[in-house]
Amino acid sequence: MSAPALEARGLEVTLDGVAIVRRVDLSVEPGSITALLGPSGAGKSTLFAALVGERRPTAGVVRLSGVDVTREPLWRRARRGLGWVPQTPSVLGDRTVRDNFATFAAVAVPRPVDRLGPDAWAARVGLAHRLDARASTLSGGERRRLELGRALLAAPTVLVCDEPFAGLDPAACATIGALLREAAARGCAVVLADHHVAQALAVCDRALLLVDGQVATSTTPAAFGDEPAVRARYLGTL
């Protein structure tokens, strides 16, 4: 059997003597979407930082397609096919939408497999009418589409998204969800974390509950709401 696109084993992250992520095991197959759900402070963003290379784990291992990347920084993991859409805004605000795509295409390593130009990519994510607008003037939904489009431009084998639906209206959520499903259909392994439970469950194939830095349960999206741990430690707090 081939190795998972993204795998973590025994992953731990300790900050100032406090365990934020505790022996997390995670395995994401190509062409699938995994949703990491849980209350605020559960350790989701810290776990993602360790997965993408922004933070060195205290213990454990991270693998991309079977290759140990635990000690590699984000830029090296990007060269291996990792795409990263952080929760915080990452657009080039003083550049136009067209320039954002063109700049990312110029520096993306490996070079994009999909040779579509900036105009075509903007159209793909619903921003054709905003090509000449500065990114700083985009709405939250438009900005998220730009960030996701830039990440997908490099044809990642793994895409990690932190809060892709945050602050978006239903129409924008549907657009983002469709883009993620399209990426998975092309073989990309997608991992996302979000507080929009319904949106996350609607798009994912597998749902994990993270509580106190540990995976409390892993199940199908249809069964997620009926899991005892989910009802007791998550949904009841929303």
ZIMONOR-V120417 format. One record per pair of residues at least 12 apart in sequence whose ideal C-beta (glycine too) atoms are under 10 Angstrom apart, sorted by the first residue. I is the first residue (numbers start at 1). J is the second residue. D is the distance in Angstrom with one decimal. If there is no record, write none. Layout:
# ZIMONOR-V120417
I,J,D
I,J,D
This chain:
# ZIMONOR-V120417
1,29,10.0
2,29,8.8
2,30,7.9
2,65,8.0
2,66,7.9
3,27,9.4
3,29,9.6
3,30,9.8
3,63,6.9
3,64,8.8
3,65,5.6
3,66,3.2
3,67,8.3
4,26,8.7
4,27,4.5
4,28,5.9
4,29,5.7
4,30,8.0
4,32,9.4
4,63,7.5
4,64,9.1
4,65,7.8
4,66,7.9
4,158,9.5
4,189,7.5
5,27,9.0
5,28,5.7
5,29,6.4
5,30,4.7
5,31,8.5
5,32,8.3
5,63,9.4
5,64,7.1
5,65,6.0
5,66,9.4
5,81,8.3
5,82,9.5
5,156,9.6
5,157,5.6
5,158,5.1
5,159,9.7
5,187,8.6
5,188,7.9
5,189,3.5
5,190,9.4
5,191,9.4
6,26,7.2
6,27,7.6
6,28,4.4
6,29,8.9
6,30,9.4
6,34,8.7
6,51,6.9
6,52,9.8
6,62,7.8
6,63,7.5
6,64,6.2
6,65,8.3
6,69,9.6
6,77,9.9
6,81,9.9
6,82,8.0
6,157,8.7
6,158,4.7
6,159,9.5
6,160,7.8
6,189,5.6
6,190,9.5
6,191,6.5
7,25,8.5
7,26,6.8
7,27,5.1
7,28,7.4
7,29,9.7
7,51,9.8
7,61,8.0
7,62,7.3
7,63,4.4
7,64,8.0
7,65,8.9
7,66,7.8
7,67,9.9
7,68,9.7
7,189,10.0
8,21,9.3
8,23,9.9
8,24,5.9
8,25,6.5
8,26,4.3
8,27,7.9
8,28,9.2
8,47,8.0
8,50,7.7
8,51,6.4
8,57,8.4
8,60,6.4
8,61,7.1
8,62,5.2
8,63,7.7
8,70,9.1
9,23,8.9
9,24,8.6
9,25,5.7
9,26,8.3
9,27,8.7
9,59,10.0
9,60,5.9
9,61,5.1
9,62,8.3
9,63,7.8
9,70,9.8
10,22,9.6
10,23,5.2
10,24,7.7
10,25,6.9
10,57,9.0
10,59,6.2
10,60,4.0
10,61,6.9
11,23,7.1
11,24,4.5
11,25,7.6
11,26,7.4
11,47,7.0
11,50,6.0
11,51,7.9
11,57,5.3
11,58,8.8
11,59,7.4
11,60,3.6
11,61,7.4
11,62,6.8
11,70,8.8
11,213,9.7
12,24,7.7
12,50,8.7
12,57,6.0
12,58,4.7
12,59,4.1
12,60,5.4
12,213,8.3
13,43,7.5
13,46,5.3
13,47,7.2
13,49,7.7
13,50,5.4
13,55,6.3
13,56,8.4
13,57,5.3
13,58,5.6
13,59,8.6
13,60,8.7
13,213,7.8
14,46,10.0
14,57,8.9
14,58,4.4
14,59,8.4
14,213,9.7
15,43,10.0
15,46,7.4
15,55,8.7
15,58,8.9
18,213,9.4
19,43,8.8
19,58,8.0
19,59,10.0
19,212,8.7
19,213,6.0
19,214,9.4
20,41,9.0
20,42,9.2
20,43,4.8
20,45,9.4
20,46,4.6
20,47,8.1
20,49,9.7
20,50,9.4
20,55,9.5
20,58,9.2
20,212,9.3
20,213,5.4
21,42,9.5
21,43,4.9
21,44,9.2
21,46,5.5
21,47,4.9
21,48,9.8
21,49,9.2
21,50,6.5
21,51,9.9
21,55,9.4
21,57,7.4
21,58,8.3
21,59,9.5
21,60,8.5
21,210,8.6
21,212,9.8
21,213,4.7
21,214,8.2
21,215,10.0
22,43,7.9
22,47,10.0
22,58,10.0
22,59,9.8
22,60,10.0
22,210,9.8
22,212,7.2
22,213,4.2
22,214,4.8
22,215,9.1
23,59,7.9
23,60,7.2
23,213,8.6
23,214,7.0
23,215,8.9
24,36,9.5
24,43,8.2
24,47,6.1
24,50,8.7
24,51,9.4
24,57,9.3
24,60,7.4
24,208,9.1
24,210,7.6
24,213,7.4
24,214,6.9
24,215,5.8
25,60,8.7
25,208,10.0
25,214,10.0
25,215,6.9
25,218,9.1
26,47,8.1
26,51,7.7
26,62,9.0
26,191,7.8
26,208,7.4
26,210,9.8
26,215,7.5
26,218,9.0
27,63,9.5
27,189,9.7
27,206,9.4
27,218,9.6
28,51,9.6
28,158,7.2
28,159,9.9
28,160,9.4
28,189,4.5
28,190,7.7
28,191,5.6
28,205,9.6
28,206,8.1
29,187,10.0
29,189,6.3
29,205,8.7
29,206,9.0
30,65,8.7
30,157,7.0
30,158,8.7
30,184,8.7
30,186,9.7
30,187,5.0
30,188,7.3
30,189,5.2
31,183,9.3
31,184,5.4
31,185,7.1
31,186,7.9
31,187,5.0
31,188,7.2
31,189,7.0
31,190,9.0
31,205,8.8
32,184,6.3
32,187,9.7
32,188,9.1
32,189,6.0
32,190,7.2
32,191,9.3
32,204,8.4
32,205,4.7
32,206,6.7
33,159,9.2
33,161,9.6
33,177,9.4
33,180,6.1
33,181,7.2
33,183,8.5
33,184,5.2
33,188,9.0
33,189,8.1
33,190,4.3
33,191,7.7
33,192,6.9
33,200,9.0
33,203,5.9
33,204,4.5
33,205,5.3
33,206,7.6
33,207,9.7
33,221,9.5
34,160,10.0
34,189,7.9
34,190,7.1
34,191,5.0
34,192,7.5
34,193,9.7
34,200,9.9
34,204,6.2
34,205,7.0
34,206,4.7
34,207,7.6
34,208,6.6
34,218,8.8
35,161,9.9
35,190,9.1
35,191,8.1
35,192,5.6
35,193,7.3
35,194,7.1
35,196,10.0
35,197,8.7
35,199,9.2
35,200,4.2
35,201,6.6
35,202,9.5
35,203,7.5
35,204,3.8
35,205,8.6
35,206,7.2
35,207,4.8
35,208,7.0
35,209,9.7
35,221,7.2
35,224,8.5
36,48,7.9
36,51,9.8
36,160,9.6
36,162,9.3
36,191,6.6
36,192,7.0
36,193,4.4
36,194,8.4
36,200,8.6
36,204,9.3
36,206,9.7
36,207,8.2
36,208,5.2
36,209,8.4
36,210,5.7
36,215,8.6
36,218,9.9
37,192,9.4
37,193,7.1
37,194,7.3
37,195,8.1
37,196,9.6
37,197,6.2
37,200,6.1
37,201,8.1
37,204,9.1
37,207,6.1
37,208,6.9
37,209,5.7
37,210,7.1
37,211,9.8
37,217,9.9
37,221,9.9
37,224,7.6
37,230,8.1
37,234,6.9
37,235,9.6
38,193,7.9
38,195,9.0
38,208,8.2
38,209,5.6
38,210,3.9
38,211,5.6
38,212,8.9
38,213,9.4
38,214,9.7
38,215,9.2
38,216,7.9
38,230,9.4
38,233,8.4
38,234,6.2
38,237,9.8
39,195,8.7
39,209,9.4
39,210,8.7
39,211,6.9
39,212,9.2
39,233,7.5
39,234,5.9
39,235,9.8
39,236,10.0
39,237,5.5
39,238,8.2
40,195,7.6
40,237,9.0
41,211,9.6
41,212,8.6
41,213,9.3
42,193,9.1
42,209,8.5
42,210,4.6
42,211,5.5
42,212,6.7
42,213,6.9
42,214,8.8
42,216,9.2
42,233,9.3
42,234,8.6
43,210,6.0
43,211,8.7
43,212,7.4
43,213,3.9
43,214,8.2
44,87,9.5
44,162,7.5
44,163,8.9
44,192,9.8
44,193,4.3
44,194,9.0
44,195,9.4
44,208,9.7
44,210,5.7
44,213,9.4
45,86,8.7
45,87,6.6
45,88,9.8
45,162,6.0
45,163,8.5
45,193,7.2
46,213,7.8
47,160,9.9
47,162,9.9
47,191,9.6
47,193,8.1
47,210,7.0
47,213,7.8
47,215,9.6
48,84,8.3
48,86,8.1
48,87,8.6
48,160,5.8
48,161,8.8
48,162,5.3
48,163,9.9
48,191,7.8
48,192,9.4
48,193,6.5
49,74,9.3
49,84,9.8
49,86,9.0
49,160,9.8
49,162,9.0
50,62,6.8
50,70,8.7
51,64,9.5
51,69,9.4
51,77,8.8
51,82,8.5
51,84,9.0
51,158,8.8
51,160,6.0
51,191,7.3
52,69,9.6
52,73,9.5
52,74,5.5
52,77,6.3
52,78,8.7
52,82,6.3
52,83,9.1
52,84,4.8
52,85,9.9
52,86,8.5
52,158,9.1
52,160,5.5
52,162,9.2
52,191,9.7
53,69,7.0
53,70,8.9
53,71,9.0
53,72,5.8
53,73,5.0
53,74,3.9
53,75,7.9
53,76,7.1
53,77,4.7
53,78,8.4
53,82,7.7
53,84,8.5
54,73,8.2
54,74,5.7
54,77,9.8
54,84,8.2
54,86,8.4
55,74,9.8
56,70,7.9
56,71,7.2
56,72,10.0
56,73,9.2
57,70,6.6
57,71,9.6
62,77,8.5
64,76,9.9
64,77,6.4
64,80,5.0
64,81,6.8
64,82,6.3
64,157,7.6
64,158,6.3
64,189,9.5
65,80,7.3
65,81,7.4
65,157,6.7
65,158,8.3
65,189,9.3
67,80,6.7
69,82,8.2
75,109,8.1
76,109,9.8
77,158,8.5
77,160,9.7
78,108,8.1
78,109,6.8
78,110,9.1
78,151,9.7
78,154,7.6
78,156,8.1
79,108,9.7
79,109,5.1
79,110,6.5
79,154,9.9
80,109,10.0
80,110,9.0
80,156,9.5
80,157,7.8
80,158,8.5
81,110,7.8
81,113,9.9
81,154,8.2
81,155,7.9
81,156,5.3
81,157,3.6
81,158,6.1
81,159,9.4
81,188,8.8
81,189,9.5
82,151,9.6
82,154,9.5
82,156,6.2
82,157,7.6
82,158,5.1
82,159,8.0
82,160,7.1
82,189,9.9
83,108,9.7
83,148,9.0
83,150,8.9
83,151,4.1
83,152,7.0
83,153,9.0
83,154,6.4
83,155,8.7
83,156,3.2
83,157,8.4
83,158,6.7
83,159,4.2
83,160,7.0
83,161,8.5
83,183,8.7
83,188,7.8
83,190,9.1
84,147,9.8
84,151,6.8
84,156,8.6
84,158,9.1
84,159,7.8
84,160,5.4
84,161,8.2
84,162,8.4
85,144,8.1
85,147,5.3
85,148,5.8
85,149,9.9
85,150,8.5
85,151,5.2
85,152,9.3
85,159,7.1
85,160,7.1
85,161,4.4
85,162,6.8
85,163,8.9
85,164,6.4
85,176,9.8
85,180,9.9
85,192,8.7
86,147,8.3
86,151,10.0
86,160,8.8
86,161,8.6
86,162,5.5
86,163,8.7
87,161,8.8
87,162,4.1
87,163,4.3
87,164,8.9
87,166,6.8
87,193,8.4
87,194,9.5
88,162,8.5
88,163,9.3
89,135,8.9
89,136,9.3
89,138,9.7
89,140,9.1
89,143,6.3
89,144,9.2
89,146,10.0
89,147,7.8
90,135,9.8
90,143,9.0
90,146,9.3
90,147,5.7
90,150,8.3
90,151,9.3
91,104,10.0
91,134,9.4
91,135,4.0
91,136,7.7
91,138,7.2
91,142,9.5
91,143,5.6
91,144,9.5
91,146,5.6
91,147,6.2
91,150,8.1
92,104,8.7
92,134,9.1
92,135,5.8
92,136,8.9
92,146,9.5
92,150,9.5
93,134,6.8
93,135,5.1
93,136,3.6
93,137,8.6
93,138,8.9
93,143,9.2
94,134,6.5
94,135,7.7
94,136,6.7
95,134,6.9
95,135,6.0
95,136,8.9
96,118,9.2
96,122,9.8
96,130,8.5
96,131,6.7
96,132,5.4
96,133,6.3
96,134,5.8
96,135,7.1
96,137,9.6
97,118,7.9
97,119,9.7
97,121,9.4
97,122,5.7
97,125,9.5
97,127,5.4
97,128,9.1
97,129,9.6
97,130,5.1
97,131,5.2
97,132,7.4
97,133,5.8
97,134,8.2
97,135,6.2
97,137,9.6
97,138,7.4
97,142,8.2
97,143,9.8
97,145,9.5
97,146,6.0
97,149,9.1
97,150,10.0
98,117,9.2
98,118,4.7
98,119,6.9
98,121,9.3
98,122,6.8
98,127,9.3
98,130,9.2
98,131,4.7
98,132,6.6
98,133,9.1
99,118,7.8
99,131,9.4
99,132,9.4
99,134,9.0
99,135,8.3
100,118,8.0
100,121,9.6
100,122,9.1
100,127,9.5
100,131,10.0
100,134,9.5
100,135,5.5
100,138,9.7
100,143,9.9
100,146,5.9
100,147,8.9
100,149,8.7
100,150,6.4
101,116,9.1
101,117,8.0
101,118,3.7
101,119,8.3
101,120,9.1
101,121,5.0
101,122,6.3
101,125,9.3
101,127,8.9
101,131,8.8
101,146,7.9
101,149,6.9
101,150,6.4
101,153,6.6
102,117,8.0
102,118,4.7
102,119,9.6
102,121,9.4
103,118,9.1
103,150,8.8
104,118,9.0
104,121,9.2
104,146,9.7
104,147,9.9
104,149,9.0
104,150,4.4
104,151,8.4
104,153,6.0
104,154,7.6
105,117,7.9
105,118,6.9
105,121,8.0
105,150,8.5
105,153,5.9
105,154,8.2
107,154,9.6
108,150,8.5
108,151,9.5
108,153,6.5
108,154,4.1
108,155,8.9
108,156,9.7
109,154,8.0
110,154,7.4
110,155,8.3
111,154,8.1
111,155,9.4
112,152,9.4
112,153,5.3
112,154,5.4
112,155,6.0
113,153,9.4
113,154,7.9
113,155,3.7
113,156,9.7
113,186,9.7
114,152,8.1
114,153,6.8
114,154,8.6
114,155,5.6
114,186,9.3
116,153,7.7
118,131,7.5
118,149,9.7
118,150,10.0
118,153,8.9
119,131,6.4
121,146,9.4
121,149,5.4
121,150,8.1
121,152,8.2
121,153,5.7
122,145,9.0
122,146,8.1
122,149,7.3
123,149,9.8
124,145,9.4
124,149,6.6
124,152,8.3
124,153,9.3
124,179,8.2
124,182,8.9
125,142,9.0
125,144,9.3
125,145,4.3
125,146,6.9
125,147,9.5
125,148,6.7
125,149,3.8
125,150,9.1
125,152,8.1
125,153,9.7
125,175,7.6
125,176,9.1
125,178,9.9
125,179,6.5
126,141,9.0
126,142,8.1
126,145,5.9
126,146,9.9
126,149,9.0
126,171,9.8
126,172,9.1
126,175,5.8
126,178,9.7
126,179,9.0
127,142,6.2
127,143,9.8
127,145,5.9
127,146,6.2
127,149,7.3
129,142,9.7
130,142,6.2
130,145,9.3
130,146,8.4
135,147,9.4
139,167,9.4
139,168,9.0
139,169,9.1
139,172,8.1
140,166,7.9
140,167,4.6
140,168,6.1
140,169,8.7
140,172,7.5
141,165,9.6
141,167,8.1
141,168,4.8
141,169,6.5
141,171,7.6
141,172,3.1
141,173,8.2
141,175,7.3
141,176,7.8
142,168,9.9
142,172,8.0
142,175,9.8
143,167,9.5
143,168,9.8
143,172,10.0
144,161,9.3
144,163,9.1
144,164,6.4
144,165,8.1
144,166,8.1
144,167,8.3
144,168,6.4
144,172,6.9
144,173,9.4
144,175,8.8
144,176,6.0
144,179,9.6
145,164,9.9
145,168,9.4
145,172,7.5
145,175,6.3
145,176,6.9
145,179,7.4
147,161,9.0
147,164,8.7
147,176,9.9
148,161,7.3
148,164,6.8
148,175,9.2
148,176,6.4
148,179,5.6
148,180,7.7
148,183,8.6
149,179,7.6
151,179,9.8
151,183,8.9
151,188,9.9
152,179,7.0
152,180,9.2
152,182,8.4
152,183,5.8
152,186,9.0
152,188,7.9
155,183,9.2
155,186,7.9
155,187,9.4
155,188,8.0
156,183,7.9
156,188,5.9
156,189,8.8
156,190,9.2
157,186,9.9
157,187,7.3
157,188,6.2
157,189,6.7
158,188,6.9
158,189,4.9
158,190,7.9
158,191,7.4
159,179,9.9
159,180,7.7
159,183,6.0
159,184,8.7
159,188,5.4
159,189,7.3
159,190,4.9
159,191,7.3
159,192,8.4
160,189,9.3
160,190,8.0
160,191,5.0
160,192,7.6
160,193,8.7
161,176,8.6
161,180,7.3
161,183,9.9
161,190,7.0
161,191,7.2
161,192,4.3
161,193,7.5
161,194,8.1
162,191,9.4
162,192,7.6
162,193,5.5
162,194,8.2
163,192,8.2
163,193,6.5
163,194,5.4
163,195,7.1
163,196,8.4
163,200,9.9
164,176,5.3
164,177,8.4
164,179,8.9
164,180,7.1
164,190,9.4
164,192,5.6
164,193,8.7
164,194,6.3
164,196,8.8
164,199,8.6
164,200,8.7
164,203,9.0
165,177,7.8
165,180,9.9
165,192,8.4
165,194,5.0
165,195,8.2
165,196,4.2
165,197,9.9
165,198,9.4
165,199,4.6
165,200,7.1
165,202,10.0
165,203,8.9
166,193,10.0
166,194,6.8
166,195,7.1
166,196,7.3
166,199,10.0
167,196,9.6
168,196,8.1
168,199,8.5
170,199,8.7
173,194,9.6
173,196,6.9
173,198,9.1
173,199,5.0
173,200,9.9
173,202,8.8
173,203,9.1
174,199,8.6
174,202,9.1
174,203,9.7
176,192,9.6
176,194,9.9
176,199,8.2
176,203,8.4
177,192,9.9
177,199,6.5
177,200,9.0
177,202,6.4
177,203,4.4
177,204,9.6
178,203,8.6
179,203,9.7
180,192,7.1
180,200,10.0
180,203,5.6
180,204,8.8
181,202,9.6
181,203,6.1
181,204,9.6
181,205,9.8
184,203,8.7
184,204,9.4
184,205,7.9
190,203,8.5
190,204,8.2
190,205,9.1
191,204,9.3
191,206,9.7
191,208,9.4
192,204,7.2
193,208,9.4
193,210,8.2
195,238,8.3
197,221,9.7
197,224,8.2
197,225,8.3
197,230,9.4
197,234,8.4
197,235,7.6
197,238,7.2
198,221,9.8
198,225,9.8
200,221,8.0
200,224,9.3
201,220,9.3
201,221,4.0
201,222,8.1
201,224,5.9
201,225,8.0
202,221,7.4
203,221,8.5
204,220,9.0
204,221,5.4
204,224,9.0
205,220,7.8
205,221,7.4
206,218,6.6
206,219,7.5
206,220,6.9
206,221,7.6
206,224,9.4
207,219,6.0
207,220,7.0
207,221,5.0
207,222,9.2
207,223,8.3
207,224,4.4
207,225,9.3
207,227,8.9
207,230,8.6
208,224,9.1
209,224,7.6
209,227,7.1
209,229,5.9
209,230,5.4
209,233,7.3
209,234,5.8
209,235,9.6
210,234,9.2
211,229,7.3
211,230,9.4
211,232,9.6
211,233,5.0
211,234,7.0
212,233,8.7
215,229,9.8
216,228,9.5
216,229,4.3
216,230,7.8
216,232,9.3
216,233,6.4
216,234,8.2
217,229,4.7
217,230,6.3
217,233,9.2
217,234,9.4
